[in-house]
Amino acid sequence: MRGLPLLRYAKSMILLLSNNKKGDDSFYVNYKFTTDPIIVLCEFTHNLPQNRTWKSGIDSNGTFGMDVDNDEVQSINNYYGLHDNSDNRELQETWIPKCDSKVKPYVGQLFSNIDTAFDFYTNYGSLGGFTIRKSTQKKFDNKTISVKYFVCSKSGSGDDSVSCEVDSSSSFVSDSSTNKCDDGSGKKKRRTMSSKCECNAKMVVKFAGRERYSVSKFFEEHNHELASESEKQFLRSNRCMTDLHMKFVFDANLTNIGPTRAFTIFKAMCGSYGDVGATAVDFKNWARDIKAFIGKHDADMIIQKFKDKNETTDNSFAYEYQTDSSGHLTRIFWVDARGRESYDLFGDVLSVDATYRTNKYSMVFVPFIGIDNHGKSITFAAALLDKEDTTNFAWLFEVFLRIMGRPPKCIITDQCPAMRAVIPNIFPKSTIHRFCMWHIVRKFPSKLGTVFCAESPFMEKLKRFLWNDHVTPAEFEESWISTLKEFKLENNHWLSEIYEIRKSWIPAYFRDDPMAGLLRTTSRSESSNFFFNHFVQKGDTLCEFYMCYESAIEKQRYTNKKLNHEDKCMPKPVTIKPIEKDAATVYTRAIFYKVQDEIKYSVNMELDTCTVVDGVKKFMIKDFFVKDKLFEVTKIYSEIL
């Protein structure tokens, strides 16, 4: 648009707005022209939801790409009687919040104190579509505030803001997926943006005596666009982490639900994002601030918590800990009264799993696990160790025996060398040490190859005699050797190693030991591993970890109470045998169903022979569904009598 078309456009715009000026009070018009070579055609304010002062301009390098000289500008000024009283060559736009006059400040308005004034202006900003902040203040000699400025958050210049700029010629690499930059030092710097645009909107209050303050200045015009109704929810003044929000994030963390998922759940409860009152970032920032608050006092706080529990429970809650020369926590053990009672009832077989690293310090979490009368895992006690070495495990097992009062009949662990070295020296010889099958079997893919274990029938054949506690030691050895030979694994070093220790983990070698299900079928370590990982996270502080641990134990004990309640109902028999009826009154429902299955299967069996040799009674049993095989059952004669 150049020459005459430009002037015609200017004239038509001004005439149009001039006519409307007289006939419509919804807006008013001012005309102004700036100098070389920018022309501001018109300025008008329209009563929209937020009053906005519009100014349109045409320049030689702008939207319309025209050339306008000073003579053309002057001719238009003279024709319409307009005068340019400004030396400002930049286009200006202003926005005025539209809201009820009751919430709008005015010069001379009195407030009882500074905080009341701040709250009033904050509410005005929230309704008007902008955020405010506290700014400059002046004080009397007695430290009383004489003048206080409350300004728009976009007040001031953004030139001093720190940002991460990427120079394509340097080694500065940006990560667009995380909105961060890498300066080569290995540290990520967040890209920042400044929202400051020298907005002059403000409210100034001055001391008016008797602790009161009055509004001395009030500028309502903003030089930036205000938030729309749909955008007001994102204003800082309209976002607040209430006690309800904080408790929800805290409770969600106890069940291993992070702040982002917690925000999504909270939104679903509220109905819409606008009703939440905060953003996902607010949820994450609060969770971050909690971790920062705990900070270096983490260990002190957890020890103080244990001390308080010990005092409030009359010493039934027991704990012991040790620190290094620098005062850092290196190991800690704890057990409550319920854990001691459970150990007295179900502590004959003990599983100790030291494979968890579930906190920000990478300390090893060591739960002491058993199995209750419902066949469910039960946690007796727990500990945290800074490392898996003989010193830590020796201290831990000594503390465990001293506090719990007696050793278990059988202790089951993984293949940790430190525990293997310590257990024979700490526990009596009557305590049998066995290795957990789950920890060994789960290593097969990494030792033999994931593809091999998944696609070949090797694992299927292995499991037929590996998990079968009816197989004799001789049958196991024969099957092991033949299977390895079939798949050409006779020379595999790792398989040779675990075969050498077969008496410590293969069920065939301890069929008569009281394993109580800890080594057969579903592993206790596997189920407890999944259970605790559901509640805790690797980035947890010690305090967070312990609260998550308590939540997990609470769920475990709730399940036990529920099963105890359900056991009041008598299960239906499937046979007319008196032994089944008697078993229903003795066992819990979960254990009874296992006994009931054995009773059903017993109808398919018959006694073949019975002999007594050296005080041992030997029964040879025939199973009609297993051809050409007799099952041997032996019992010491004195036990039968």
ABEGO torsion letter per residue (X at the ends): XBEAAAAAAAAAAAAAAAAAAAABAABBBBBBBBBOABBBABBBBBBBABBBBBBBBBBAABAAGBBBBAAAAAAAAAAAGBBBABABABBBBBBBBBBBAAABBBBGBBBABAAAAAAAAAAAAAAAGBBBBBBBBBBBAAGBBABBBBBBAABEBAAABBBBBBBAABABBBBAAAGBBBAGAGBBBBBBBBABAGBABBBBBBBAEGGBBBBABBBABBABBBBBAAAAAABAAABBBBAAAAAAAAAAAAAGBBAAAAAAAAAAAAGBAAAAGBBAAAAAAAAAAAAAAAEAAAAAAAAAAAAAAAAAAGGABBBBBBBBAAGBBABBBBBBAAAAAAAAAAAABBBBBAABBABAAGBBBBBBBBBBAAGBBBBABBBBBABBBAAAAAAAAAAAAAAAGBBBABBBBBABAAAAAAAAAABBAABBBBBBAAAAAAAAAAAAEAAAAAABAAAAAAAAAAABAABBAAAAAAAAAAAAAAAGAAABAAAAAAAAAAAAABAAABAABBAGGAABEBBAAAAAAAAAAAABBAABBAAAAAAAAAAAAAAAAAAAAAAAAAAABBBBBABABAAAAAAAAABBAAAAAAAAAAAAAAAABBBABBBBBGGBBBBBBBBAABBGBBBBBBBBAAAAX
